[in-house]
Amino acid sequence: GINAEYGGNNVGLYDVTTFDLLRTHTLPCTVNSASLHIDQRYYVAGGEDLFVYKMGIETGRVLESYKKHFGPIHCVRYSPDGELYATGSEDGTIRLWQNCVGKTYGLWQRPETTTTAPLAGSPNNHDFVMT
C-alpha cells in the first residue's frame, strides 16, 4: 500500500511496509491536505490557492482541478467507497465532489434521466427536488 504525506508544495508517496519514498509530486500551491483513492491510482489535494487537484500517482500529472471555494482548502478526504471526496475550506464550507462526474450515486442522477419539479409545500416554489 501507499501513504501520502504533504509539506510545502510537495506530496510524498510512501510504501506503507518499508516506509520508502516512492515518488514526490510538486503542486502549484502550498498543500494543506491530501487523500488517496481506494484503488491508489490517484489522490486529491487542496491548499492555499483555493483549488482541489486530482492527481495521477504514476505520472504526477493534474487529471482534474476545480476552484469552488472562497478560502484556502484545509481538508480533503475520499469516502470509504471512493465514489466521493469532500473538501473543507477556511470559507466555512464543505463541498462534496463526485469522483466520476455524471455517474448515478446517491442523490446524483445521470443528466439524461434527471428532472426537477417544485417541492410540494415550498412557500416560494423555488425549492426543487430531483426525481
C-alpha positions as CSV (number, residue, x, y, z in Angstrom):
1,G,0.0,0.0,0.0
2,I,0.8,3.7,-0.3
3,N,0.6,6.6,2.1
4,A,0.5,10.3,1.2
5,E,2.4,12.9,3.2
6,Y,2.4,16.6,2.4
7,G,4.5,19.6,3.2
8,G,5.1,22.9,1.4
9,N,4.2,22.4,-2.3
10,N,5.0,18.7,-2.3
11,V,3.1,15.4,-1.8
12,G,5.3,12.4,-0.9
13,L,4.1,8.9,-1.6
14,Y,5.5,6.3,0.7
15,D,5.4,2.5,0.8
16,V,3.5,1.6,4.0
17,T,5.5,-1.6,4.6
18,T,9.1,-0.3,4.1
19,F,8.4,3.4,4.6
20,D,10.5,4.1,1.4
21,L,9.7,7.2,-0.6
22,L,8.3,6.1,-3.9
23,R,7.8,9.4,-5.6
24,T,7.3,13.1,-4.9
25,H,4.9,15.4,-6.7
26,T,5.1,19.2,-6.7
27,L,1.8,21.1,-6.8
28,P,1.3,24.7,-7.8
29,C,0.5,25.8,-4.2
30,T,1.2,25.1,-0.6
31,V,-0.7,21.8,0.2
32,N,-2.8,21.6,3.3
33,S,-4.3,18.1,2.9
34,A,-4.2,15.1,0.6
35,S,-6.2,11.9,0.4
36,L,-5.5,8.7,-1.6
37,H,-8.3,7.0,-3.6
38,I,-9.0,3.4,-2.5
39,D,-7.5,1.9,-5.8
40,Q,-4.4,4.0,-5.2
41,R,-4.1,5.2,-8.8
42,Y,-4.8,8.8,-7.9
43,Y,-5.2,11.2,-5.0
44,V,-6.8,14.6,-4.3
45,A,-5.1,17.5,-2.7
46,G,-6.0,21.0,-1.7
47,G,-4.3,24.0,-0.3
48,E,-3.7,27.8,-0.3
49,D,-4.7,28.6,-4.0
50,L,-8.4,27.5,-3.4
51,F,-8.2,24.7,-6.0
52,V,-8.7,21.0,-5.4
53,Y,-6.4,18.8,-7.6
54,K,-7.0,15.2,-8.6
55,M,-3.5,13.8,-9.4
56,G,-2.3,10.7,-11.1
57,I,0.0,8.7,-8.8
58,E,2.2,7.2,-11.5
59,T,2.5,10.4,-13.6
60,G,2.2,13.2,-11.1
61,R,0.0,15.0,-13.6
62,V,-3.0,17.0,-12.8
63,L,-6.0,15.0,-14.0
64,E,-8.7,17.5,-12.9
65,S,-8.8,20.7,-10.9
66,Y,-11.7,22.7,-9.5
67,K,-12.0,26.1,-7.9
68,K,-15.2,26.5,-6.0
69,H,-14.1,27.5,-2.5
70,F,-13.6,31.2,-1.5
71,G,-10.8,30.4,1.0
72,P,-7.9,28.0,1.4
73,I,-8.7,24.3,1.5
74,H,-7.7,22.7,4.8
75,C,-9.1,19.2,4.5
76,V,-9.7,16.7,1.7
77,R,-10.9,13.1,2.2
78,Y,-12.2,10.4,0.0
79,S,-15.3,8.4,1.1
80,P,-14.6,4.8,2.0
81,D,-16.0,3.6,-1.3
82,G,-14.0,6.1,-3.3
83,E,-17.1,7.5,-5.1
84,L,-16.9,10.9,-3.5
85,Y,-14.5,13.2,-1.9
86,A,-15.1,16.1,0.4
87,T,-13.2,19.4,0.8
88,G,-13.3,21.7,3.8
89,S,-12.3,25.3,3.4
90,E,-11.5,28.3,5.5
91,D,-14.6,29.9,3.9
92,G,-16.7,27.8,6.3
93,T,-18.0,25.4,3.6
94,I,-17.7,21.7,3.0
95,R,-18.1,20.6,-0.6
96,L,-18.8,17.1,-1.9
97,W,-17.3,16.1,-5.3
98,Q,-18.1,13.1,-7.4
99,N,-15.0,11.1,-8.3
100,C,-16.6,10.2,-11.7
101,V,-18.8,13.1,-12.8
102,G,-22.1,12.1,-14.2
103,K,-22.3,8.7,-12.5
104,T,-25.5,7.9,-10.7
105,Y,-24.7,7.9,-7.0
106,G,-27.0,8.7,-4.0
107,L,-28.8,12.0,-4.8
108,W,-26.8,12.5,-8.0
109,Q,-28.6,11.3,-11.1
110,R,-27.4,11.0,-14.7
111,P,-28.2,14.2,-16.6
112,E,-30.4,12.5,-19.2
113,T,-32.7,11.0,-16.6
114,T,-32.7,13.9,-14.1
115,T,-35.8,16.2,-13.9
116,T,-36.7,18.8,-11.4
117,A,-40.1,19.7,-10.0
118,P,-41.2,22.3,-7.4
119,L,-41.0,20.8,-3.9
120,A,-44.5,20.2,-2.5
121,G,-45.3,22.7,0.2
122,S,-42.5,25.1,-0.8
123,P,-43.6,28.6,0.1
124,N,-41.8,30.1,-2.8
125,N,-41.9,27.4,-5.4
126,H,-38.1,27.9,-5.8
127,D,-37.1,24.8,-3.8
128,F,-36.7,21.8,-6.1
129,V,-36.4,18.0,-5.7
130,M,-34.6,15.7,-8.1
131,T,-36.8,12.9,-9.5
